[in-house]
Amino acid sequence: NKIEKKFSQELTAGESQANKHEFVQAMMIIQISELFQFCARNICKFDASRKENARL
């Protein structure tokens, strides 16, 4: 993951791995959220199409 690599490069010797772990967890939450939004949009498109075809 490009974001993880960039963050890893920014870690200095004094920073803890805990900070990196928290960052990775936050990025995973964001990616999961984006996945759910993508799926919800697809379901809404499918449902709208299904309802429109049912009226024909």
PDB file of N, CA, C, O and CB in Angstrom:
ATOM      1  N   ASN A   1       0.841  -1.180   0.000  1.00  0.00           N
ATOM      2  CA  ASN A   1       0.000   0.000   0.000  1.00  0.00           C
ATOM      3  C   ASN A   1       0.885   1.241   0.000  1.00  0.00           C
ATOM      4  O   ASN A   1       1.777   1.375   0.838  1.00  0.00           O
ATOM      5  CB  ASN A   1      -0.956  -0.001   1.217  1.00  0.00           C
ATOM      6  N   LYS A   2       0.636   2.140  -0.935  1.00  0.00           N
ATOM      7  CA  LYS A   2       1.482   3.326  -1.074  1.00  0.00           C
ATOM      8  C   LYS A   2       1.445   4.199   0.170  1.00  0.00           C
ATOM      9  O   LYS A   2       2.467   4.760   0.565  1.00  0.00           O
ATOM     10  CB  LYS A   2       1.053   4.138  -2.281  1.00  0.00           C
ATOM     11  N   ILE A   3       0.277   4.320   0.788  1.00  0.00           N
ATOM     12  CA  ILE A   3       0.154   5.181   1.964  1.00  0.00           C
ATOM     13  C   ILE A   3       0.962   4.609   3.120  1.00  0.00           C
ATOM     14  O   ILE A   3       1.642   5.345   3.835  1.00  0.00           O
ATOM     15  CB  ILE A   3      -1.325   5.342   2.372  1.00  0.00           C
ATOM     16  N   GLU A   4       0.886   3.280   3.303  1.00  0.00           N
ATOM     17  CA  GLU A   4       1.665   2.639   4.359  1.00  0.00           C
ATOM     18  C   GLU A   4       3.155   2.842   4.144  1.00  0.00           C
ATOM     19  O   GLU A   4       3.880   3.149   5.089  1.00  0.00           O
ATOM     20  CB  GLU A   4       1.347   1.151   4.426  1.00  0.00           C
ATOM     21  N   LYS A   5       3.620   2.675   2.909  1.00  0.00           N
ATOM     22  CA  LYS A   5       5.039   2.839   2.605  1.00  0.00           C
ATOM     23  C   LYS A   5       5.489   4.261   2.903  1.00  0.00           C
ATOM     24  O   LYS A   5       6.556   4.478   3.478  1.00  0.00           O
ATOM     25  CB  LYS A   5       5.322   2.489   1.138  1.00  0.00           C
ATOM     26  N   LYS A   6       4.663   5.234   2.505  1.00  0.00           N
ATOM     27  CA  LYS A   6       5.012   6.635   2.752  1.00  0.00           C
ATOM     28  C   LYS A   6       5.100   6.888   4.247  1.00  0.00           C
ATOM     29  O   LYS A   6       6.033   7.538   4.719  1.00  0.00           O
ATOM     30  CB  LYS A   6       3.978   7.585   2.105  1.00  0.00           C
ATOM     31  N   PHE A   7       4.125   6.372   4.996  1.00  0.00           N
ATOM     32  CA  PHE A   7       4.128   6.568   6.442  1.00  0.00           C
ATOM     33  C   PHE A   7       5.338   5.904   7.075  1.00  0.00           C
ATOM     34  O   PHE A   7       5.956   6.470   7.977  1.00  0.00           O
ATOM     35  CB  PHE A   7       2.844   6.022   7.060  1.00  0.00           C
ATOM     36  N   SER A   8       5.683   4.705   6.612  1.00  0.00           N
ATOM     37  CA  SER A   8       6.842   3.991   7.155  1.00  0.00           C
ATOM     38  C   SER A   8       8.117   4.791   6.934  1.00  0.00           C
ATOM     39  O   SER A   8       8.996   4.812   7.796  1.00  0.00           O
ATOM     40  CB  SER A   8       6.973   2.600   6.513  1.00  0.00           C
ATOM     41  N   GLN A   9       8.220   5.442   5.798  1.00  0.00           N
ATOM     42  CA  GLN A   9       9.403   6.237   5.503  1.00  0.00           C
ATOM     43  C   GLN A   9       9.478   7.457   6.412  1.00  0.00           C
ATOM     44  O   GLN A   9      10.567   7.941   6.721  1.00  0.00           O
ATOM     45  CB  GLN A   9       9.403   6.669   4.038  1.00  0.00           C
ATOM     46  N   GLU A  10       8.302   7.959   6.845  1.00  0.00           N
ATOM     47  CA  GLU A  10       8.282   9.150   7.687  1.00  0.00           C
ATOM     48  C   GLU A  10       8.574   8.842   9.153  1.00  0.00           C
ATOM     49  O   GLU A  10       8.872   9.750   9.928  1.00  0.00           O
ATOM     50  CB  GLU A  10       6.946   9.832   7.572  1.00  0.00           C
ATOM     51  N   LEU A  11       8.490   7.558   9.541  1.00  0.00           N
ATOM     52  CA  LEU A  11       8.787   7.198  10.926  1.00  0.00           C
ATOM     53  C   LEU A  11      10.270   7.433  11.209  1.00  0.00           C
ATOM     54  O   LEU A  11      11.133   7.003  10.443  1.00  0.00           O
ATOM     55  CB  LEU A  11       8.402   5.717  11.209  1.00  0.00           C
ATOM     56  N   THR A  12      10.548   8.104  12.291  1.00  0.00           N
ATOM     57  CA  THR A  12      11.940   8.283  12.701  1.00  0.00           C
ATOM     58  C   THR A  12      12.283   7.196  13.704  1.00  0.00           C
ATOM     59  O   THR A  12      11.403   6.473  14.169  1.00  0.00           O
ATOM     60  CB  THR A  12      12.181   9.705  13.310  1.00  0.00           C
ATOM     61  N   ALA A  13      13.547   7.082  14.034  1.00  0.00           N
ATOM     62  CA  ALA A  13      13.997   6.038  14.953  1.00  0.00           C
ATOM     63  C   ALA A  13      13.333   6.173  16.322  1.00  0.00           C
ATOM     64  O   ALA A  13      13.145   5.173  17.015  1.00  0.00           O
ATOM     65  CB  ALA A  13      15.515   6.087  15.103  1.00  0.00           C
ATOM     66  N   GLY A  14      12.980   7.383  16.717  1.00  0.00           N
ATOM     67  CA  GLY A  14      12.391   7.608  18.035  1.00  0.00           C
ATOM     68  C   GLY A  14      10.909   7.306  18.119  1.00  0.00           C
ATOM     69  O   GLY A  14      10.374   7.168  19.219  1.00  0.00           O
ATOM     70  N   GLU A  15      10.236   7.200  16.995  1.00  0.00           N
ATOM     71  CA  GLU A  15       8.793   6.958  17.021  1.00  0.00           C
ATOM     72  C   GLU A  15       8.517   5.475  17.218  1.00  0.00           C
ATOM     73  O   GLU A  15       9.272   4.622  16.750  1.00  0.00           O
ATOM     74  CB  GLU A  15       8.127   7.463  15.722  1.00  0.00           C
ATOM     75  N   SER A  16       7.441   5.183  17.907  1.00  0.00           N
ATOM     76  CA  SER A  16       7.145   3.783  18.238  1.00  0.00           C
ATOM     77  C   SER A  16       6.372   3.094  17.133  1.00  0.00           C
ATOM     78  O   SER A  16       5.755   3.739  16.284  1.00  0.00           O
ATOM     79  CB  SER A  16       6.361   3.700  19.535  1.00  0.00           C
ATOM     80  N   GLN A  17       6.416   1.780  17.159  1.00  0.00           N
ATOM     81  CA  GLN A  17       5.651   0.985  16.207  1.00  0.00           C
ATOM     82  C   GLN A  17       4.162   1.102  16.510  1.00  0.00           C
ATOM     83  O   GLN A  17       3.331   0.852  15.636  1.00  0.00           O
ATOM     84  CB  GLN A  17       6.097  -0.491  16.244  1.00  0.00           C
ATOM     85  N   ALA A  18       3.818   1.480  17.740  1.00  0.00           N
ATOM     86  CA  ALA A  18       2.408   1.638  18.102  1.00  0.00           C
ATOM     87  C   ALA A  18       1.758   2.705  17.232  1.00  0.00           C
ATOM     88  O   ALA A  18       0.608   2.557  16.819  1.00  0.00           O
ATOM     89  CB  ALA A  18       2.264   2.004  19.595  1.00  0.00           C
ATOM     90  N   ASN A  19       2.489   3.776  16.953  1.00  0.00           N
ATOM     91  CA  ASN A  19       1.948   4.832  16.094  1.00  0.00           C
ATOM     92  C   ASN A  19       1.665   4.285  14.700  1.00  0.00           C
ATOM     93  O   ASN A  19       0.637   4.597  14.099  1.00  0.00           O
ATOM     94  CB  ASN A  19       2.924   6.024  16.013  1.00  0.00           C
ATOM     95  N   LYS A  20       2.575   3.476  14.196  1.00  0.00           N
ATOM     96  CA  LYS A  20       2.390   2.882  12.875  1.00  0.00           C
ATOM     97  C   LYS A  20       1.187   1.938  12.894  1.00  0.00           C
ATOM     98  O   LYS A  20       0.378   1.932  11.966  1.00  0.00           O
ATOM     99  CB  LYS A  20       3.668   2.128  12.429  1.00  0.00           C
ATOM    100  N   HIS A  21       1.080   1.148  13.951  1.00  0.00           N
ATOM    101  CA  HIS A  21      -0.032   0.202  14.073  1.00  0.00           C
ATOM    102  C   HIS A  21      -1.368   0.951  14.097  1.00  0.00           C
ATOM    103  O   HIS A  21      -2.319   0.533  13.436  1.00  0.00           O
ATOM    104  CB  HIS A  21       0.124  -0.661  15.352  1.00  0.00           C
ATOM    105  N   GLU A  22      -1.448   2.039  14.840  1.00  0.00           N
ATOM    106  CA  GLU A  22      -2.676   2.841  14.898  1.00  0.00           C
ATOM    107  C   GLU A  22      -3.003   3.418  13.530  1.00  0.00           C
ATOM    108  O   GLU A  22      -4.167   3.454  13.131  1.00  0.00           O
ATOM    109  CB  GLU A  22      -2.537   3.974  15.931  1.00  0.00           C
ATOM    110  N   PHE A  23      -1.991   3.865  12.817  1.00  0.00           N
ATOM    111  CA  PHE A  23      -2.204   4.420  11.480  1.00  0.00           C
ATOM    112  C   PHE A  23      -2.746   3.349  10.542  1.00  0.00           C
ATOM    113  O   PHE A  23      -3.684   3.597   9.784  1.00  0.00           O
ATOM    114  CB  PHE A  23      -0.895   5.009  10.919  1.00  0.00           C
ATOM    115  N   VAL A  24      -2.154   2.157  10.593  1.00  0.00           N
ATOM    116  CA  VAL A  24      -2.599   1.063   9.722  1.00  0.00           C
ATOM    117  C   VAL A  24      -4.045   0.702  10.041  1.00  0.00           C
ATOM    118  O   VAL A  24      -4.837   0.465   9.129  1.00  0.00           O
ATOM    119  CB  VAL A  24      -1.683  -0.179   9.883  1.00  0.00           C
ATOM    120  N   GLN A  25      -4.396   0.658  11.316  1.00  0.00           N
ATOM    121  CA  GLN A  25      -5.777   0.363  11.695  1.00  0.00           C
ATOM    122  C   GLN A  25      -6.727   1.430  11.158  1.00  0.00           C
ATOM    123  O   GLN A  25      -7.802   1.108  10.651  1.00  0.00           O
ATOM    124  CB  GLN A  25      -5.904   0.259  13.222  1.00  0.00           C
ATOM    125  N   ALA A  26      -6.338   2.687  11.268  1.00  0.00           N
ATOM    126  CA  ALA A  26      -7.182   3.774  10.765  1.00  0.00           C
ATOM    127  C   ALA A  26      -7.364   3.662   9.255  1.00  0.00           C
ATOM    128  O   ALA A  26      -8.463   3.879   8.744  1.00  0.00           O
ATOM    129  CB  ALA A  26      -6.574   5.141  11.126  1.00  0.00           C
ATOM    130  N   MET A  27      -6.300   3.329   8.545  1.00  0.00           N
ATOM    131  CA  MET A  27      -6.402   3.188   7.088  1.00  0.00           C
ATOM    132  C   MET A  27      -7.308   2.018   6.715  1.00  0.00           C
ATOM    133  O   MET A  27      -8.056   2.100   5.741  1.00  0.00           O
ATOM    134  CB  MET A  27      -5.007   2.994   6.467  1.00  0.00           C
ATOM    135  N   MET A  28      -7.245   0.934   7.481  1.00  0.00           N
ATOM    136  CA  MET A  28      -8.116  -0.208   7.211  1.00  0.00           C
ATOM    137  C   MET A  28      -9.578   0.175   7.413  1.00  0.00           C
ATOM    138  O   MET A  28     -10.438  -0.222   6.627  1.00  0.00           O
ATOM    139  CB  MET A  28      -7.746  -1.397   8.116  1.00  0.00           C
ATOM    140  N   ILE A  29      -9.860   0.939   8.455  1.00  0.00           N
ATOM    141  CA  ILE A  29     -11.233   1.386   8.709  1.00  0.00           C
ATOM    142  C   ILE A  29     -11.722   2.251   7.562  1.00  0.00           C
ATOM    143  O   ILE A  29     -12.860   2.105   7.116  1.00  0.00           O
ATOM    144  CB  ILE A  29     -11.322   2.161  10.038  1.00  0.00           C
ATOM    145  N   ILE A  30     -10.874   3.152   7.079  1.00  0.00           N
ATOM    146  CA  ILE A  30     -11.254   4.021   5.956  1.00  0.00           C
ATOM    147  C   ILE A  30     -11.520   3.186   4.713  1.00  0.00           C
ATOM    148  O   ILE A  30     -12.504   3.419   4.011  1.00  0.00           O
ATOM    149  CB  ILE A  30     -10.150   5.069   5.671  1.00  0.00           C
ATOM    150  N   GLN A  31     -10.654   2.214   4.430  1.00  0.00           N
ATOM    151  CA  GLN A  31     -10.831   1.385   3.237  1.00  0.00           C
ATOM    152  C   GLN A  31     -12.096   0.535   3.330  1.00  0.00           C
ATOM    153  O   GLN A  31     -12.795   0.357   2.333  1.00  0.00           O
ATOM    154  CB  GLN A  31      -9.611   0.483   3.031  1.00  0.00           C
ATOM    155  N   ILE A  32     -12.396   0.009   4.516  1.00  0.00           N
ATOM    156  CA  ILE A  32     -13.622  -0.772   4.696  1.00  0.00           C
ATOM    157  C   ILE A  32     -14.837   0.124   4.497  1.00  0.00           C
ATOM    158  O   ILE A  32     -15.820  -0.281   3.877  1.00  0.00           O
ATOM    159  CB  ILE A  32     -13.658  -1.432   6.099  1.00  0.00           C
ATOM    160  N   SER A  33     -14.767   1.336   5.021  1.00  0.00           N
ATOM    161  CA  SER A  33     -15.867   2.290   4.849  1.00  0.00           C
ATOM    162  C   SER A  33     -16.098   2.590   3.375  1.00  0.00           C
ATOM    163  O   SER A  33     -17.240   2.624   2.918  1.00  0.00           O
ATOM    164  CB  SER A  33     -15.577   3.592   5.612  1.00  0.00           C
ATOM    165  N   GLU A  34     -15.020   2.807   2.629  1.00  0.00           N
ATOM    166  CA  GLU A  34     -15.141   3.073   1.193  1.00  0.00           C
ATOM    167  C   GLU A  34     -15.739   1.878   0.464  1.00  0.00           C
ATOM    168  O   GLU A  34     -16.532   2.052  -0.461  1.00  0.00           O
ATOM    169  CB  GLU A  34     -13.773   3.421   0.594  1.00  0.00           C
ATOM    170  N   LEU A  35     -15.368   0.667   0.872  1.00  0.00           N
ATOM    171  CA  LEU A  35     -15.916  -0.542   0.259  1.00  0.00           C
ATOM    172  C   LEU A  35     -17.421  -0.636   0.501  1.00  0.00           C
ATOM    173  O   LEU A  35     -18.180  -0.948  -0.416  1.00  0.00           O
ATOM    174  CB  LEU A  35     -15.210  -1.793   0.811  1.00  0.00           C
ATOM    175  N   PHE A  36     -17.852  -0.366   1.735  1.00  0.00           N
ATOM    176  CA  PHE A  36     -19.283  -0.402   2.029  1.00  0.00           C
ATOM    177  C   PHE A  36     -20.039   0.646   1.214  1.00  0.00           C
ATOM    178  O   PHE A  36     -21.130   0.371   0.715  1.00  0.00           O
ATOM    179  CB  PHE A  36     -19.525  -0.180   3.526  1.00  0.00           C
ATOM    180  N   GLN A  37     -19.471   1.841   1.074  1.00  0.00           N
ATOM    181  CA  GLN A  37     -20.129   2.885   0.281  1.00  0.00           C
ATOM    182  C   GLN A  37     -20.234   2.466  -1.178  1.00  0.00           C
ATOM    183  O   GLN A  37     -21.265   2.690  -1.812  1.00  0.00           O
ATOM    184  CB  GLN A  37     -19.363   4.217   0.396  1.00  0.00           C
ATOM    185  N   PHE A  38     -19.190   1.864  -1.714  1.00  0.00           N
ATOM    186  CA  PHE A  38     -19.192   1.388  -3.094  1.00  0.00           C
ATOM    187  C   PHE A  38     -20.283   0.335  -3.289  1.00  0.00           C
ATOM    188  O   PHE A  38     -21.043   0.385  -4.256  1.00  0.00           O
ATOM    189  CB  PHE A  38     -17.810   0.809  -3.471  1.00  0.00           C
ATOM    190  N   CYS A  39     -20.349  -0.617  -2.358  1.00  0.00           N
ATOM    191  CA  CYS A  39     -21.365  -1.676  -2.455  1.00  0.00           C
ATOM    192  C   CYS A  39     -22.769  -1.097  -2.340  1.00  0.00           C
ATOM    193  O   CYS A  39     -23.671  -1.514  -3.066  1.00  0.00           O
ATOM    194  CB  CYS A  39     -21.145  -2.738  -1.363  1.00  0.00           C
ATOM    195  N   ALA A  40     -22.962  -0.148  -1.443  1.00  0.00           N
ATOM    196  CA  ALA A  40     -24.283   0.459  -1.267  1.00  0.00           C
ATOM    197  C   ALA A  40     -24.715   1.173  -2.540  1.00  0.00           C
ATOM    198  O   ALA A  40     -25.880   1.092  -2.929  1.00  0.00           O
ATOM    199  CB  ALA A  40     -24.276   1.443  -0.083  1.00  0.00           C
ATOM    200  N   ARG A  41     -23.792   1.869  -3.193  1.00  0.00           N
ATOM    201  CA  ARG A  41     -24.138   2.547  -4.454  1.00  0.00           C
ATOM    202  C   ARG A  41     -24.551   1.531  -5.509  1.00  0.00           C
ATOM    203  O   ARG A  41     -25.521   1.748  -6.235  1.00  0.00           O
ATOM    204  CB  ARG A  41     -22.947   3.390  -4.968  1.00  0.00           C
ATOM    205  N   ASN A  42     -23.821   0.421  -5.598  1.00  0.00           N
ATOM    206  CA  ASN A  42     -24.157  -0.612  -6.583  1.00  0.00           C
ATOM    207  C   ASN A  42     -25.510  -1.240  -6.291  1.00  0.00           C
ATOM    208  O   ASN A  42     -26.285  -1.501  -7.211  1.00  0.00           O
ATOM    209  CB  ASN A  42     -23.081  -1.693  -6.608  1.00  0.00           C
ATOM    210  N   ILE A  43     -25.800  -1.483  -5.025  1.00  0.00           N
ATOM    211  CA  ILE A  43     -27.092  -2.068  -4.652  1.00  0.00           C
ATOM    212  C   ILE A  43     -28.219  -1.105  -4.996  1.00  0.00           C
ATOM    213  O   ILE A  43     -29.261  -1.522  -5.501  1.00  0.00           O
ATOM    214  CB  ILE A  43     -27.126  -2.418  -3.145  1.00  0.00           C
ATOM    215  N   CYS A  44     -28.017   0.182  -4.725  1.00  0.00           N
ATOM    216  CA  CYS A  44     -29.052   1.174  -5.042  1.00  0.00           C
ATOM    217  C   CYS A  44     -29.296   1.237  -6.549  1.00  0.00           C
ATOM    218  O   CYS A  44     -30.442   1.331  -6.986  1.00  0.00           O
ATOM    219  CB  CYS A  44     -28.648   2.566  -4.511  1.00  0.00           C
ATOM    220  N   LYS A  45     -28.230   1.186  -7.342  1.00  0.00           N
ATOM    221  CA  LYS A  45     -28.384   1.197  -8.804  1.00  0.00           C
ATOM    222  C   LYS A  45     -29.152  -0.035  -9.263  1.00  0.00           C
ATOM    223  O   LYS A  45     -30.051   0.064 -10.098  1.00  0.00           O
ATOM    224  CB  LYS A  45     -27.005   1.256  -9.501  1.00  0.00           C
ATOM    225  N   PHE A  46     -28.796  -1.194  -8.720  1.00  0.00           N
ATOM    226  CA  PHE A  46     -29.458  -2.439  -9.093  1.00  0.00           C
ATOM    227  C   PHE A  46     -30.928  -2.393  -8.697  1.00  0.00           C
ATOM    228  O   PHE A  46     -31.796  -2.788  -9.476  1.00  0.00           O
ATOM    229  CB  PHE A  46     -28.761  -3.643  -8.436  1.00  0.00           C
ATOM    230  N   ASP A  47     -31.207  -1.917  -7.500  1.00  0.00           N
ATOM    231  CA  ASP A  47     -32.580  -1.865  -7.004  1.00  0.00           C
ATOM    232  C   ASP A  47     -33.420  -0.901  -7.837  1.00  0.00           C
ATOM    233  O   ASP A  47     -34.570  -1.201  -8.156  1.00  0.00           O
ATOM    234  CB  ASP A  47     -32.602  -1.448  -5.527  1.00  0.00           C
ATOM    235  N   ALA A  48     -32.856   0.252  -8.190  1.00  0.00           N
ATOM    236  CA  ALA A  48     -33.586   1.221  -9.011  1.00  0.00           C
ATOM    237  C   ALA A  48     -33.889   0.630 -10.379  1.00  0.00           C
ATOM    238  O   ALA A  48     -34.993   0.795 -10.899  1.00  0.00           O
ATOM    239  CB  ALA A  48     -32.783   2.528  -9.159  1.00  0.00           C
ATOM    240  N   SER A  49     -32.926  -0.048 -10.956  1.00  0.00           N
ATOM    241  CA  SER A  49     -33.119  -0.676 -12.264  1.00  0.00           C
ATOM    242  C   SER A  49     -34.186  -1.763 -12.173  1.00  0.00           C
ATOM    243  O   SER A  49     -35.030  -1.882 -13.061  1.00  0.00           O
ATOM    244  CB  SER A  49     -31.792  -1.268 -12.788  1.00  0.00           C
ATOM    245  N   ARG A  50     -34.150  -2.541 -11.124  1.00  0.00           N
ATOM    246  CA  ARG A  50     -35.123  -3.622 -10.931  1.00  0.00           C
ATOM    247  C   ARG A  50     -36.536  -3.056 -10.795  1.00  0.00           C
ATOM    248  O   ARG A  50     -37.479  -3.583 -11.385  1.00  0.00           O
ATOM    249  CB  ARG A  50     -34.762  -4.460  -9.685  1.00  0.00           C
ATOM    250  N   LYS A  51     -36.677  -1.987 -10.019  1.00  0.00           N
ATOM    251  CA  LYS A  51     -37.996  -1.372  -9.834  1.00  0.00           C
ATOM    252  C   LYS A  51     -38.511  -0.781 -11.142  1.00  0.00           C
ATOM    253  O   LYS A  51     -39.697  -0.885 -11.452  1.00  0.00           O
ATOM    254  CB  LYS A  51     -37.935  -0.281  -8.752  1.00  0.00           C
ATOM    255  N   GLU A  52     -37.618  -0.162 -11.903  1.00  0.00           N
ATOM    256  CA  GLU A  52     -38.015   0.436 -13.177  1.00  0.00           C
ATOM    257  C   GLU A  52     -38.473  -0.644 -14.152  1.00  0.00           C
ATOM    258  O   GLU A  52     -39.477  -0.464 -14.841  1.00  0.00           O
ATOM    259  CB  GLU A  52     -36.853   1.246 -13.783  1.00  0.00           C
ATOM    260  N   ASN A  53     -37.759  -1.750 -14.219  1.00  0.00           N
ATOM    261  CA  ASN A  53     -38.126  -2.850 -15.115  1.00  0.00           C
ATOM    262  C   ASN A  53     -39.425  -3.521 -14.682  1.00  0.00           C
ATOM    263  O   ASN A  53     -40.159  -4.039 -15.523  1.00  0.00           O
ATOM    264  CB  ASN A  53     -37.005  -3.883 -15.170  1.00  0.00           C
ATOM    265  N   ALA A  54     -39.717  -3.519 -13.401  1.00  0.00           N
ATOM    266  CA  ALA A  54     -40.941  -4.144 -12.893  1.00  0.00           C
ATOM    267  C   ALA A  54     -42.175  -3.365 -13.326  1.00  0.00           C
ATOM    268  O   ALA A  54     -43.261  -3.936 -13.432  1.00  0.00           O
ATOM    269  CB  ALA A  54     -40.897  -4.246 -11.366  1.00  0.00           C
ATOM    270  N   ARG A  55     -42.024  -2.085 -13.574  1.00  0.00           N
ATOM    271  CA  ARG A  55     -43.155  -1.236 -13.968  1.00  0.00           C
ATOM    272  C   ARG A  55     -43.526  -1.405 -15.430  1.00  0.00           C
ATOM    273  O   ARG A  55     -44.628  -1.028 -15.827  1.00  0.00           O
ATOM    274  CB  ARG A  55     -42.836   0.217 -13.697  1.00  0.00           C
ATOM    275  N   LEU A  56     -42.638  -1.960 -16.240  1.00  0.00           N
ATOM    276  CA  LEU A  56     -42.904  -2.092 -17.677  1.00  0.00           C
ATOM    277  C   LEU A  56     -43.994  -3.059 -17.980  1.00  0.00           C
ATOM    278  O   LEU A  56     -44.325  -3.270 -19.147  1.00  0.00           O
ATOM    279  CB  LEU A  56     -41.681  -2.510 -18.396  1.00  0.00           C
TER     280      LEU A  56
END
